[in-house]
């Protein structure tokens, strides 16, 4: 079995390159993803849809792992990200008119299916005010 922290790091590497198939391959078939600002998704198709949503709204993503903590079947990763939002992206009730960049910090909790290398649940917690304010400043009501 692989080191759980390496698998979590692979998640961020694959998000940075925009490889939804590589991201989905890290997850169990019945996986669940909860993001503080989006409805939950389930299964590998849900993981792919989650990625597609992120990639449709951003032209570039640069996640950097700051710290990690591991327990038996879970890993917590503190991260910092620089996200480049596209014109036309929908953020809340706003549509981006002028592309912008935002820097965020957050924490992901990766829970693994016991006895495997597959993520069964991902919980994403991050600050949301910055992106909302920038969407208002660089957008129009949708």
WOGI-V678915 format. One record per backbone hydrogen bond with DSSP energy under -1.0 kcal/mol. NH is the residue of the N-H (numbers start at 1). CO is the residue of the C=O. Records with the same first field share a line. If there is no record, write none. Layout:
BEGIN
NH = CO + CO
END
This chain:
BEGIN
7 = 3
8 = 4
9 = 5
10 = 6
11 = 7
12 = 8
13 = 9
14 = 10
15 = 11
16 = 12
17 = 13
19 = 14
20 = 18
23 = 19
24 = 20
25 = 21
26 = 23
27 = 24
28 = 119
31 = 28
32 = 120
33 = 41
34 = 122
36 = 124
38 = 35
41 = 33
43 = 31
47 = 43
48 = 44
49 = 45
50 = 46
51 = 47
52 = 48
53 = 49
54 = 50
55 = 51
56 = 52
57 = 53
58 = 54
59 = 84
62 = 82
64 = 80
66 = 78
67 = 78
69 = 76
71 = 74
75 = 110
76 = 69
77 = 108
78 = 67
79 = 106
80 = 64
81 = 104
82 = 62
83 = 102
84 = 60
85 = 100
86 = 57
88 = 96
89 = 86
91 = 94
94 = 91
95 = 140
96 = 89
97 = 138
98 = 138
100 = 85
102 = 83
104 = 81
106 = 79
107 = 125
108 = 77
109 = 123
110 = 75
111 = 121
112 = 73
113 = 118
116 = 113
119 = 26
120 = 111
121 = 111
122 = 32
123 = 109
124 = 34
125 = 107
127 = 105
132 = 128
133 = 129
134 = 130
135 = 131
136 = 132
137 = 133
138 = 134
140 = 95
142 = 93
END
